[in-house]
Amino acid sequence: MNTSIDNGELSDTRFAEIGRRHAAEITDRGEGSQAAEAPTDEASIAGRLAATERNVAELREQVAALLATVERGRGGAVDAEHDELTHALNQTGARRVLDQIAAQDQRYVLVMFGIDKLVGINRQYGNSVGDNILNAFASKLANSFPEHEAIRWSGNEFIVAVPGQTRAAVLAQAEEALLLLERRKFKLRGSGEAIGKVTASAAIVADQNNDVQWVIEEARAKLQGAMLSGGNRVAV
């Protein structure tokens, strides 16, 4: 995302405004016309707090997208190297990363990721839910590969190119990313309904002086095999 730190005041203001709106919705929900008394028992308070926490988590994930929308409305420059949804690198940005690796004549390990059964999730819950999952997974990749930029290659495909590391070391990072996603509890906004466990799969291919397109196609074939075998696994 190309939004600078100068937008912090705008982010705080808009975040507070949206937060107040959601808080009002939570307060009104379920009380009907007899909303004179707030619930005082511990179970009701705990439920309200849980609902508030869910909404806050969702709002945080939307702040970056909101700021990008504001910048576009102001005529701000479009970031040509980053994916608008997840803020991971896009294929244009990927070329810079891959060219740098090639310029240094480094061998690398490429990992390709994909969300398991994303098409079914979109069909059942809507594309906005699928978009939230993709956005969340991009964050997991940033956590698991802090020294390397994740790339949203196309649709449901993310790749990370890791130079100078063994396949075993990269495997551990890929497995960590899958575990972080599996532990994330996704719930529908408003109803709080859980959508069930969401998992991803991955494939690892080591560069052997091959063309990068060959490496990507090899990783894609392995990834599809991992998904068809039940998912939530890394193919090596």
C-alpha positions in Angstrom: 0.0 0.0 0.0 1.4 3.4 -0.9 -0.4 5.4 1.9 2.2 7.3 3.9 2.3 7.8 7.7 0.8 11.2 7.2 -2.6 9.5 6.8 -2.5 8.4 10.4 -4.8 11.1 11.6 -7.3 10.2 8.8 -7.1 6.6 9.7 -7.7 7.2 13.4 -10.7 9.5 12.7 -12.3 7.2 10.2 -11.7 4.1 12.4 -13.2 5.8 15.4 -16.3 6.9 13.3 -16.8 3.3 11.9 -16.2 1.9 15.4 -18.9 4.1 16.9 -21.3 3.0 14.2 -20.6 -0.7 14.9 -20.9 -0.1 18.6 -24.3 1.5 18.1 -25.4 -1.5 16.0 -24.3 -3.9 18.7 -26.1 -1.9 21.4 -29.4 -1.8 19.4 -29.3 -5.4 18.2 -31.8 -7.6 19.9 -33.2 -5.0 22.3 -36.3 -4.0 20.3 -38.6 -1.3 21.5 -38.0 -2.2 25.2 -34.3 -1.1 25.1 -34.6 0.8 28.4 -32.4 -1.7 30.4 -29.0 -3.1 29.4 -28.3 -6.7 30.4 -26.3 -7.0 33.6 -25.7 -10.8 33.9 -22.2 -12.0 33.2 -23.1 -14.2 30.2 -24.8 -11.3 28.4 -21.9 -9.0 29.0 -19.4 -11.6 27.8 -21.4 -12.1 24.7 -21.5 -8.4 24.0 -17.8 -8.1 24.5 -17.1 -11.0 22.2 -19.2 -9.4 19.5 -17.4 -6.1 19.9 -14.0 -7.8 19.6 -15.1 -9.5 16.4 -16.2 -6.2 14.9 -13.0 -4.5 15.9 -10.9 -7.2 14.3 -12.9 -6.9 11.1 -12.5 -3.1 11.1 -8.8 -3.3 11.4 -8.6 -5.5 8.3 -10.7 -2.9 6.5 -8.7 0.2 7.4 -6.1 -0.3 4.8 -8.7 -0.7 2.1 -10.5 2.4 3.3 -7.4 4.5 3.2 -6.7 3.3 -0.4 -10.2 4.2 -1.4 -9.8 7.7 0.1 -6.4 8.2 -1.7 -8.0 7.2 -5.0 -10.8 9.7 -4.4 -8.2 12.4 -3.9 -6.5 11.5 -7.1 -3.6 9.7 -5.3 -1.2 7.7 -7.4 -2.1 4.0 -7.9 0.6 1.6 -6.5 1.4 -0.4 -9.6 3.5 -3.0 -7.7 0.9 -4.1 -5.1 -2.3 -6.0 -5.1 -5.2 -3.7 -4.2 -7.0 -6.3 -2.0 -4.2 -7.9 0.0 -1.4 -5.3 -0.4 1.0 -8.1 -1.2 3.1 -7.6 -4.3 1.4 -8.3 -7.7 3.1 -9.7 -10.7 4.6 -6.3 -11.6 6.2 -6.1 -8.2 7.3 -9.8 -8.4 9.4 -9.0 -11.4 11.5 -6.6 -9.3 12.0 -9.2 -6.6 12.8 -12.0 -9.0 15.1 -9.8 -11.1 17.1 -8.9 -7.9 17.6 -12.5 -7.1 18.7 -13.3 -10.7 21.1 -10.3 -10.7 22.8 -11.6 -7.6 23.0 -15.1 -9.3 21.4 -16.7 -6.2 19.7 -20.0 -6.0 16.3 -19.8 -4.4 13.4 -21.8 -3.1 9.9 -20.9 -4.4 6.8 -21.6 -2.3 3.3 -21.4 -3.9 0.3 -21.2 -1.6 -3.5 -21.5 -2.2 -6.6 -21.4 0.0 -8.3 -24.8 0.1 -11.8 -24.9 -1.3 -12.0 -21.1 -1.8 -14.4 -21.5 -4.6 -16.9 -23.3 -2.3 -16.4 -20.7 0.4 -17.2 -17.9 -2.1 -20.3 -19.8 -3.4 -21.6 -20.4 0.1 -20.8 -17.2 1.9 -20.1 -14.6 -0.8 -17.0 -13.2 -2.4 -16.5 -10.7 0.3 -15.9 -13.5 2.8 -13.4 -15.1 0.4 -11.7 -11.7 0.0 -11.4 -11.4 3.8 -9.7 -14.8 3.9 -7.3 -13.9 1.2 -6.4 -10.6 3.0 -5.9 -12.5 6.3 -3.7 -15.1 4.7 -1.5 -12.4 3.2 -0.9 -11.2 6.7 0.0 -14.7 7.9 2.5 -14.9 5.1 4.1 -11.6 6.2 4.4 -13.0 9.7 5.9 -16.3 8.6 8.3 -14.8 6.0 9.2 -11.4 7.6 12.3 -11.0 5.5 10.6 -11.7 2.1 7.8 -10.1 0.3 4.7 -12.3 -0.4 3.3 -12.1 -4.0 -0.3 -12.5 -5.0 0.5 -14.2 -8.3 -3.1 -14.7 -9.5 -6.5 -15.2 -7.9 -6.0 -17.8 -5.2 -2.2 -18.2 -5.7 0.5 -16.6 -3.5 4.2 -17.1 -4.0 7.2 -16.4 -1.9 10.8 -16.6 -3.3 13.4 -17.3 -0.7 17.1 -17.0 -1.8 20.0 -18.6 0.0 17.9 -21.0 2.2 17.5 -24.8 2.2 14.3 -26.5 1.3 14.0 -27.8 4.9 14.2 -24.2 6.3 11.6 -22.9 3.9 9.3 -25.9 4.6 9.2 -24.9 8.3 8.1 -21.4 7.4 5.5 -22.6 5.0 4.0 -25.0 7.6 3.9 -22.1 10.1 1.9 -20.0 7.7 -0.6 -22.9 7.2 -0.9 -23.4 10.9 -1.6 -19.7 11.5 -4.4 -19.7 9.0 -5.9 -22.9 10.4 -6.0 -21.4 13.9 -7.8 -18.2 12.7 -11.5 -18.3 13.6 -13.5 -16.7 10.8 -17.0 -15.6 11.6 -19.7 -13.8 9.6 -20.2 -10.2 10.4 -23.5 -9.4 12.2 -24.6 -13.0 13.0 -21.2 -14.1 14.4 -21.7 -17.5 12.7 -18.5 -19.4 12.4 -17.7 -20.6 8.9 -15.6 -23.5 10.0 -11.9 -24.2 9.7 -10.2 -22.5 6.8 -7.0 -24.1 5.5 -4.4 -23.6 2.8 -1.9 -25.8 1.0 1.5 -25.1 -0.4 4.1 -26.5 -2.8 7.9 -26.0 -2.7 10.2 -26.1 -5.7 14.0 -25.4 -5.6 15.5 -23.5 -8.4 18.0 -25.5 -10.4 19.0 -22.9 -13.0 15.5 -23.2 -14.5 13.4 -20.5 -16.0 11.2 -18.9 -13.4 8.1 -19.6 -15.3 9.0 -23.3 -15.3 9.5 -23.1 -11.5 6.1 -21.5 -11.1 4.3 -24.1 -13.3 6.0 -26.9 -11.4 4.9 -25.4 -8.1 1.4 -25.0 -9.4 1.2 -28.6 -10.4 2.4 -29.7 -6.9 0.0 -27.3 -5.2 -3.0 -28.7 -7.1 -2.0 -32.2 -6.2 -1.8 -31.2 -2.5 -5.3 -29.6 -2.6 -6.8 -32.6 -4.4 -5.3 -34.9 -1.7 -7.3 -33.2 1.1 -5.4 -29.9 1.5 -3.8 -28.4 4.6 -0.4 -29.8 3.6 2.9 -28.8 1.9 4.0 -30.7 -1.2 7.8 -30.9 -1.5 
